[in-house]
Amino acid sequence: PLGNFILLFNPWSTEDDVYLPSEALLREYIMCDYGFVYKGQANSITSRPWNYGQFEEDIVDICFEILNKSLYFLKNPSKDHSQRNDVVYVCRVVSAMINSNDDSGVLQGNWGEDYSQGTSPLEWNGSVAILRQWSARGGQPVKYGQCWV
């Protein structure tokens, strides 16, 4: 076989819940692999450049690995698979899996000042290194991040 074709959502299709009606939106939200993350408080917001890395060779596979390690999948794989066409469901699963509090999530939080057992959340500049480290360690949380949804 030449490879795998995987489609969860199609922002180019008018029949899909995630449809984006213009090329500008598609470029901004789908095709651009660099952007900004924002941090701060209501009166003091700053931005940082971020490499999303969605086109890196192994990232899609790692994203499916995240879905397949979720508590939803582990409890009932067939039910989980049958709900992966629901964007709200997938967002909830991904949101739960980003932090490691209740499951084998991607990031372990650390709001202190001692990051000697890992990486300071301020040192990350993209998702690729975080996701690859999580996958390479068999789904063990990456130290450290600060996550809010």
C-alpha positions in Angstrom: 0.0 0.0 0.0 1.0 3.6 -0.6 0.0 4.8 2.8 -3.0 5.5 5.0 -5.7 8.1 4.5 -7.3 9.4 7.7 -10.1 11.9 7.8 -11.7 13.0 10.9 -13.0 16.4 9.8 -12.9 18.3 6.6 -12.9 22.1 6.8 -13.2 22.4 3.0 -16.5 20.6 3.0 -19.7 22.6 3.4 -21.3 19.5 4.9 -18.8 19.3 7.8 -19.3 20.9 11.2 -15.8 22.4 11.0 -16.3 24.0 7.5 -14.4 27.2 7.1 -16.0 29.5 4.4 -13.0 31.3 3.0 -9.4 30.6 1.9 -8.1 33.2 4.4 -9.6 31.2 7.3 -8.3 27.9 5.9 -4.8 29.4 5.6 -5.0 30.9 9.1 -6.4 27.9 11.0 -5.4 24.9 9.0 -2.5 25.5 6.7 -0.3 27.8 8.8 2.0 25.7 10.9 3.3 28.6 12.9 1.4 31.1 14.9 1.2 32.6 18.4 0.1 31.4 21.8 -1.2 34.0 24.2 -0.6 34.2 27.9 -1.2 36.6 30.8 -4.2 38.1 32.4 -7.1 40.2 31.2 -5.2 43.5 31.4 -1.8 42.1 30.4 -1.7 39.7 27.5 1.5 38.8 25.7 2.1 36.6 22.7 4.8 34.0 21.9 5.6 32.4 18.5 4.6 28.8 18.4 5.3 25.9 16.0 2.1 23.9 15.7 3.9 21.3 13.6 0.8 19.7 12.2 2.5 18.7 9.0 5.5 17.0 10.6 5.8 13.4 9.5 4.9 11.6 12.8 2.5 14.2 14.4 -0.8 12.8 13.0 0.2 9.4 14.3 1.0 10.7 17.7 -2.3 12.6 17.8 -4.1 9.3 17.2 -1.9 7.7 19.8 -3.2 10.4 22.2 -6.8 9.6 21.3 -6.2 5.8 21.7 -4.7 6.3 25.2 -7.7 8.3 26.5 -9.9 6.9 29.2 -12.8 7.1 26.8 -11.0 4.7 24.4 -9.7 2.4 27.1 -13.2 2.0 28.6 -15.0 1.3 25.3 -12.9 1.4 22.1 -15.8 0.8 19.7 -18.0 3.5 21.3 -15.0 5.9 21.2 -14.4 5.2 17.5 -18.0 5.7 16.7 -18.0 9.2 18.3 -14.8 10.4 16.6 -16.9 12.1 13.9 -18.2 14.5 16.5 -16.0 17.5 16.8 -17.2 18.4 20.3 -16.5 14.8 21.5 -12.9 14.8 20.0 -12.2 18.3 21.5 -13.3 17.0 25.0 -11.0 13.9 24.7 -8.1 16.0 23.5 -8.7 18.6 26.2 -8.7 15.8 28.9 -5.6 14.3 27.4 -3.4 17.4 27.3 -3.0 17.5 31.1 -1.9 14.4 33.0 -4.0 14.8 36.1 -6.5 12.1 35.6 -5.0 9.9 32.8 -1.8 9.4 30.8 -2.0 12.9 29.5 0.6 14.8 27.6 1.8 17.4 30.0 2.4 17.4 33.7 1.6 20.8 35.2 4.1 22.7 37.4 3.2 26.2 38.6 6.2 26.4 40.9 9.7 27.6 40.2 11.6 24.3 40.3 11.8 22.7 36.9 14.9 20.7 37.5 13.1 17.4 36.8 12.0 18.6 33.3 11.6 21.6 31.1 10.3 25.0 32.2 7.0 25.7 30.4 8.5 29.0 29.2 11.2 27.1 27.2 8.8 25.3 24.8 8.3 27.0 21.5 6.2 24.4 19.8 4.1 21.3 20.0 6.3 18.9 18.1 9.0 18.3 20.7 6.4 17.9 23.5 4.3 15.4 21.5 7.4 13.4 20.3 8.8 13.2 23.9 5.4 12.0 25.2 5.2 9.3 22.5 8.8 8.2 22.8 8.3 7.7 26.6 5.3 5.4 26.0 2.7 8.0 26.9 4.4 9.2 30.1 3.6 12.9 30.8 6.1 15.5 29.7 7.5 17.7 32.4 6.4 20.6 32.4 3.5 22.6 31.1 0.9 25.0 32.3 -2.4 24.2 30.7 -5.7 26.0 30.6 -8.6 25.5 28.3 
